Each structure stands twice: as structure tokens, then as C-alpha cells.
Amino acid sequence: MENIEDFNRGAGLIFSHLYQQFPVPCMLQVGRMETKSAGMDEARYGRRLRVYTATVQFLAEEGFIRFGSSDHDEDCGSFADAVLTSKGLAVLSKSPESLEKSRSTVGDALVSLSTDLLKQGSWEGIVALVRMILGG
């Protein structure tokens, strides 16, 4: 289940970054999305970055994001001119019932959670939001 956990984690970080940048296309560099945490070996970190790269490609194929050119090395990739599509923006702009009291959108919550969770190491909120976005 490591790949699924990394997928959810990566999707949350990708959506958060692109939501903050919208509508300006940006360079999405997988290797800069998250630093290697203490105690994580290089092999595990490399596997996580490969999943993040595959996550970018998956989200593009599913129509949530788009990018221009891409460049990949062994462990990770860079994606030029990455931006949310109208479909991606629509799901991130929703205000689900669980967030209505705070008047936050899914995108706002992801931005807040991804910033806080990178510090705290707890990913349950991001996983729940990613599952809601992707309909799972």
C-alpha cells in the first residue's frame, strides 16, 4: 500500500502547488515537492519520487492538470507549463459540507494542510481530500 499512500500524498502536494499558482503555468519539479525526511533511506525516497512523477502523469491523463514538455531522470521528473485544467479547478473550488462552516474550498484546505502536514507529518486530511477529488 506504500504506492497508494505516496500517490495520495503526491496528488495533494501537486494539487496544492498548482492551485496556489493558478492560472499561471509553472515548472513542477517532483524532486522539490518534498524533502527526504529524517530516517528515510535513499531507496525509499527514490521510490516516493517515482510515484510522484507517475502521479503527475496520471492526473494529466485523467484531465485534472496539463503540462507542456517533461523531462525525467531515473527517480523523478520536471514538468514545464503545469497548470490546473478547468476540471481540476472545478473540483478544487468546491466547498464540501465538511468545509462549509469555514467557507474553505477543497483547494484552500489542501494548501493549508500541505503546508502544515509537511511540518507535522500527518497526512490523513490530505488523503481524505484527494479521495474526494478523485471520487474514491
Secondary structure, DSSP 8 states (H G I E B T S, - for coil): -HHHHHHHHHHHHHHHHHHHHTTS-EEEEGGGTS---TT--HHHHHHHHHHHHHHHHHHHHTTSEE-S-EEE-SS-EEEEEEEE-HHHHHHHT---GGGGGGT--HHHHHHHHHHHHHHH---HHHHHHHHHHHT-
